[in-house]
Amino acid sequence: MKIPEDRMTPKERIGSLLQGKPIDRVPCIPVILNGCCTAAGYTVKEMTLDGEKFGKSNVATYRKYGYDMICLLDATATTAEAAGTKLCYPDNAPAYVEDPVIKSEDDVKRLQPLDPTKDGRLNNYLVATEYCVSEVGSEVFVGTLFAGPFTTAACLRGTETLVRDCYKNKDLVHQLVRWSTDVTIVFLEEVIKRGGVPVLCEPVGTGSILSLKMFTEYIEPYFKEIHEFIKSKGLPVLDHICGDCMPILESWMRTEPTVLSVDRVDIGEVSQRVGDRVGVMGNVTPGKTLFMGTPESVDAGVKEVMDKAGKNPCGFVLASGCEVPVGTPPENISAMMNAARKYGQHPLT
């Protein structure tokens, strides 16, 4: 089958989708985060520690594949790191938490507001956002991804410890999530000034870890606050939650996002439950399909997702369910883009 040519820029396509206007094809976003370094000739570590290299890597990867939104993120512990959490930086894998900073309630009292232009690596995101916007912002939205407040709290405290605290020390959890929300909003203000579009990622605040009751108490009110801030700037709210979101879906919906990005769930079921209220994004399997598959299996995986959710009433964005692994074959990413062009021509039949 001949691959149809695009008739809109990514920015036109996403903008029209959000406004309910006609588009040429379904938008497609393979979520390439740390793996984007290879297109610019860097290691993951080199890219992660340098804001300009971070920006150059994302621009080079966007130009290589032509997807519909740049996604700037290297780790979800960046805010926690700026507050004192120690990370380990492998040469060619994502950074990870080595030593959480909050050991006791006294440590919580010592948390201070952050200046995203100076503290830790937060400014790398601002530099990268500004670089991407200046280079390709006229044709594609630059999504600057950030950890949700519960995930930041987990990176400050340690995930297992924080989950225990949810039962045994509720006040401490709320203090950490409150601090995380406040510093996140300050950071987002700087991102938006530079032309970035905030995208909230909450990998720890998932139904795979939390009950509906815990999500409702520790995440829902803080999500609402962040969402209201983003909307006050005239921007849509795009959230991603990893793992199984079904147990917490209705609480998540009460926070009034614009688009839900989902991971390891039946995207057809998600679309049936909430698709008349929000846009849905997902969820080609990053590991089994994109990393380990072939162009043919990627094509089949995209078609399956499209058949389940492509006609979502409030709009559908084809994407990987989570981060595309470092080292994913380039031909598989190209196959995902081409499959979106083959099966996603609008109007969908």
Secondary structure as UniProt FT lines:
FT   HELIX           10..18
FT   TURN            19..20
FT   STRAND          28..29
FT   HELIX           34..40
FT   HELIX           44..48
FT   HELIX           51..65
FT   STRAND          70..72
FT   TURN            76..77
FT   HELIX           78..82
FT   TURN            83..84
FT   STRAND          86..88
FT   TURN            91..92
FT   STRAND          96..99
FT   HELIX           105..109
FT   TURN            116..118
FT   TURN            120..121
FT   HELIX           122..136
FT   TURN            137..139
FT   STRAND          142..147
FT   HELIX           149..157
FT   HELIX           159..168
FT   HELIX           170..193
FT   TURN            194..195
FT   STRAND          197..201
FT   TURN            207..209
FT   HELIX           212..218
FT   HELIX           220..232
FT   TURN            233..234
FT   STRAND          238..241
FT   HELIX           246..248
FT   HELIX           249..254
FT   STRAND          259..262
FT   HELIX           267..274
FT   TURN            275..277
FT   STRAND          279..284
FT   HELIX           286..291
FT   HELIX           295..309
FT   TURN            310..311
FT   TURN            313..314
FT   STRAND          316..320
FT   TURN            326..327
FT   HELIX           330..343
//
